[in-house]
Amino acid sequence: MENKLAEGKTLLHRLDPRVKIIVFLMFAVSCALSSSISFLFFSSLFILLMGFVVRHDLTKALKSLIFADSFLIFLIITMLFTYDKGSSIKLGIVHFYPEGLKYGAFLFFKSNVILLFMLFLLATSTVFEIAHALHHLKVPAKLVQILFFTFRYIHVIRDEYRRLLKAAVARGFKPGTNIHTYKTYGYIVANLIIRSYLKADRIYKAMLCRGFKGEFPVYHHFHLEKKDIMFAAFSVLFLITAFAGSIIWKF
């Protein structure tokens, strides 16, 4: 699985991943806990600045965002029917809640702001760089390894699933809404789990043969540079400004 956004050479790509992780957590937690749309608006100004920096790779980020939004749109639809607060509009036996639409749109906007922060700050580094940075930030080694191996081998599982499905189709399998289809997919998933376990066991034994002792040796370590410190200071200043702006200008 490729992270095409990490292939650029902009300022954001060259920043220390440790700084980007810390800045992302600051803004993501602040946005997640905030109930002020004005704070989200001011935070989105910082996103616009980062978008200007990676403008040549912006289409890659937006494609990823559209994929996530295809799931988030169901959140708005769900809130429209289930957010039982305020007045309701009755259409036959169905009740619509305008407040639910408003709240769902707010959650949609909040989710997109956090996703854009993740794309511009985390996706502009490779998974190995993120894992290395998390190790430096004292995240438990097992959690870091789970993250790394999940990303490293999820495409292997995807390819194995495609091979199994292709083999089933070659034997005359035609998906439908019937018991045979459900049983066939059940067999494919079960086969996939067994093959994944066997492959993981072989990989682990191969790693032990190569001297693996619970952590990966790293020959190049990160070093804070002037641009990293300046970016961190600017981010903190912008976050404080966003808080102040949301208090002064409420909308």
Disulfide bonds with the S-S distance in Angstrom:
none
